[in-house]
Amino acid sequence: MKKKYFLCSENTTLKFAIMKNILVIGSTGQIGSELTMELRKRYGNDHVVAGYITGAEPKGELLESGPSAVADVTDGEMLNDVVQQYDIDAIYNLAALLSVVAESKPRLAWKIGIDGLWNVLEVAREHRCAVFTPSSIGSFGRETPHMMTPQDTIQRPRTIYGVSKVTTELLSTYYHIKYGVDTRSVRFPGIISYKTLPGGGTTDYAVDIFYSAVRGERFVCPLKEGTMLDMMYMPDALRAAIMLMEANPDRLVHHNGFNVTAMSFSPEKIFAEIKKYKPEFEMEYQVDPLKQFIAESWPDRMDDTCARREWGWAPTYDITRMTQDMLEKLEEKIAPSPTLPEGKA
């Protein structure tokens, strides 16, 4: 297997270590399920452990293609045992509640996102693991510049999701500075995928709209016309997560909370793009007040210059290419089974 190098620590002395085995916590989620499979393609099936919680067990190819283990971030001893058992030296920590769900369960959101992160970082400190814990555009607030949001700027979110993401960035940086743990993260925009449905995010409409188009349904949009948000197609999100973890640490200035983006659009813009291929497609607006409140506190478009400069980030999908691929893949995924001629059943 091709060797990848991470900056790890032994006590407070920094050194390089070879990454051999990876644990993906939250492997059955929207990003985790696809990231686990992509990492297995790159590093080998046996070297990537699918971590999950009871009740969200891996299935199908995710289960059959490689090792899996219960890895609940709220249980530090459990995490320690998994890391020891599989000789883990890199952790992708994707455990979190999405923005809308988090607002209805703020204590649980903090328990998973921050108490859980503390457990992950402590295990990483003990076993000298590199850690990737994603942040989000939700880490910004209404006072943040919305257009070309700078890498380093005011972050004053008004949702528990955003507060936890800012804390994720700060706590990860603290462990890097104080203990030498190699922590890295990006601020993901809305993620669009045809493989796994999202589960309670403000940007979910940008996935749902494609399903409605392919099914021939009228789409009901929960955000106002003109609401701009950063977005990214899943293949680029996976590339960003892997590229940053593979990056030469000598080039990194920020380590945590890198702005990354690929496209920015409003509901009417993605609707118009889809109508190029589905001219009969229709959409109406029924604004969800909570989703609109959250969306208006997030950037219209982030400036990802630092990610481009420090580790070579660049997206491969724009809105046109993403729309074409989403519609093509969803047509294959949810197209009705062909009707067999009479007498051929």
N, C-alpha and C positions, 0 to 999 in steps of 0.2 A: 504493500500500500504506500502511496506517496506520502512523505512526511510533511507535516505542517508544524510550524513553530509558534509557541506562545510565550509571552513574558510572564513567568510565574515567580514565586518567591519561596525562600526557605528562611523562616524567621523574617528579618527585614532586608535580607540580601537578595537583590533581583538577579534572576538568571533565566536562560532559555531552557525550555523543556519540550520534548517531542510529544505532540498530541497523538494519542493512539485510540482512545475510547471516549465516546461522547454519550452523554445522557440528555435526552430531550424531555423536559418536564412539561406536561400539558400536550403530549403527543397526539391526543385525539381531538384537539381543537382545530379551529379553522386554519391557522398557520401551522401549528405543530404537526398535523397529520401529513401535510405536504412537505414540510421541512424535513421530517424524519426520513421520508422516502428519498428525498433529494440527497441528504447526507449519506444514506446507505449506498446510493449509486456512486458517490464520490469516494467514500472511505471504506466501503465493504459492509455487507449486511451485519456481520457479527460484531462490528465495532461501534454500532449505534443502538443504544438501548431506548426503547419507547417507554417513557415514564407516564403513568396514568394514575387516576384516583379511582377508588372503588365506585362502581356505578357508571363509569365511563371507560370501560375496557376497550382495548384495540380490537378491531375485527378485520376479517378479510386479509388483504395483502399486507397491511400494516402489522397484523399479528403474526402472519405466517412467514414473513420475509426476514425476521430478525428477533433478537431477544427483547423481552418486555418485563417491566417490574412496577409494582405499586410504588409511587413516589409522590407522596403528599407533602407539599411544602410546609404545612402546618405541623409536621412531625419531624423535628430535627434528627432524632435518633434513627428514624426510618431512612431518611436521606443519607445519613452517614453509613448505614449498613449497605445501601444500594451502591454508593460510590466505592466502598471497600470491595464489595463482592465483584463488581465489574471493572475494577481498577480504572475508574473514570478520571480523566484529566481535563475535560472540557464539559461545561454544562450550558445548555440553552434553556433558560428559565422563562417559560411562556405562561406560567400560571397567573391568571388575572380574570376579574369580571369586566365585561365590556361596559361602555359608558352609560347606556340607559339602564341596564340591569343594576349597575353599581349604585345608581341614585336611589333605587328602591331597597338596596341592601348595603348601606354604607359601612356598617361594622364588619360585615363579611368581606366586603371589598378591601378594607384595610387589613384584615386578618390574612387574607390570601396574598395581597399585593405587597405589604410591608412586613408584617410579622413573618410571612413566608420567605420573603427576600432575605431577611436577617438570618433565618435558618440556612438558606442556600449559601450565603456569603460566609457564614461561620464554618460550614462544611468545606467550602472552597479554600478558606484560610488554612484549615487543618490539613487538607489533602493536596494543597497547591494546585488547584484547578483554575482554569480560565472560566469566566462567566459572562454570558450574553443575556441581558434582561431588557427587552424592548421598552422604550418609552413611546410617546405618541404626540401628535399634534394637540391632544387634549391637555398637554402640560402648559399650554399657553392660556392667556385670558383676554378679556376685553381691552385691557390697557396695552397689550402687545401690539406692535405694528402688524397690520394684517396683510399688507402686500410686501412680498419679498422679505418675510420675517427673518431677521438676522439670526445667526447661530447663537450669539450671546446677547440676550435681551431680557426685558422684564418678563417674569413668569408668575402670574397671579391668578390661577384658575379658580372658578367658583363651583366646581363639582368635586365630589369625592374621588372620582376617576382621575381628574386632573391633578388634584392634590397628591394622590398616591403616585402618579407618574413623576411629578417633580421630586418627590421624596425618593423615588427609585433612582433618579439620576444622582441626587446628592449623596445618598447612602452608598451607592456603588462607587462614586468618586472618593468618598471617605475611606472605604476599604482599600482602594487602590493606593491612596496616598499614605495611609497609616500602616497598612499591613503588606503592601506590595501585591495584593490580589489583582490579577489581570482582568479587570472588568471593562466591558465594552457594550455600547447600546446605540441604537438609532431611534429617532422619533418617527415612527411609522405614520404615514397618512392613512386614509381609508384604503382597505385592501379589497380588491375585486377578484373573485375566483369562481370558476364554473364547477369545481370539484366538491367543495364543502360549503354548505350554507353558513352564513354568519349567525351570531346568536345574541343580538341585543345591542348593536352599536348604532351610533348616530349616522354613520355613512352606509348603513346596510341597504338603503334605497338603491344605491348604485349597483348592487348585485340583484336585488329583487326586480328591478326594471327590466333586466334581460330575460329573466324567467317569464315575466308577463308577456314580453314581446314574442318569445318563442311559442308560448302556449296560446297566443292569440287573444289574450285578455287585455282589458283596459287597465292601465296602471294608475293607482292612486298614490300620488307623491306626498310624503309627509313633510317636506320642506318647501319653503316659499320659492317662487320664481326668483332667479337672480342670486340664490345662495351659493356662493363659490366655496369649494373645498378642495384641498389637495387629495389626490388619489394615486393609486399604484396598482398595476396588474400583478397578480401573485408571483409569476416567474421572476419579476424584478425584485419583489420583496424577499424571496428566497435568496436571490443573488446578493442582495444587500447584506443580509444576515450572515451569509457565508464569507463574502468578500471581506467584511470588517474583521471577522475572527481570524481570517488568514493573513491579514495585513501586517506588514513589518511594524512592530511597536515603536521603532525609532522614528517613524514618520508621524506618529499620532501625537497631536497636541491636546485634543479634547477627550478622547477615550469614550466618554459617555454623553448621550444625548445629541448625536449627529443629526442635523436636519437632512432628510432624504425625500425626494419627490420625483414624480415622473410626469404628472399632468395635473391640471386644475380645471374644474368645470362646474357649471351650475346644472340643475335638473333639466332646464330647457335645452342646454347644449348637448347633453348625452342623449336626450330624447330625439333631437334633430339628427344626431349621428346614426341612431338606430333606425330612424325612418328612411334613411337612404337605402336600407336593405329590407325594411318592413314598412312600406308606404301606408298600409292600412292601420298601423299601430296608433293607439290613442292614449292620452294621458290627461288626468285631472289633478287638481290640488286639494288636499284636505290636510291642512297643516297640523302637525302634532306639536303643541306648545313646548313640551320638554325638549324634544329633538331640535326644534328651531332655536330655543334658548341656548342649547349646547353648541349648535353649529355656528351661531353668530359670535361665539366667544373664541372660535378657532380661526387660524389663518386662512386667508384666501389662497395664498401661495407662499411657501417657504423658500428661503435662499439656501441652497445646499452646496455653496461654493467650498466650504471647509471639507465636506465629505469627498468632493471631487479632487481637491488638492491633496488631502492627507492620505487617502487610500484608493484613489482612482475611480470613485463612484461615477456611473453614468447609466441612465435607464436605457432599455432597448425597446420599450413599448410606449407609443403615444396613444392618444384617444382613438385615432383611426385604426391602427393596427390592433389595439386591444379589442375594439368593438367587433371587428371582423372575426377575430379568433374566438371571442366569447360566444358569438352567435353560431359559429360553425360547430364549436364543441358542445354547446347546449342542444343544438339540433340533433346531434348524435346521441346525447345523453337522455333526453326526454321525449324524443320522437315516438309516436305511437307505433306499436308492432304492426307490421303489414298484415292485411287480411288475407287469409289463404283462400284460394278458389274452392267453391263448393265441392265436397268429396275428397279434398286433399288433406283434411285434418288428421 
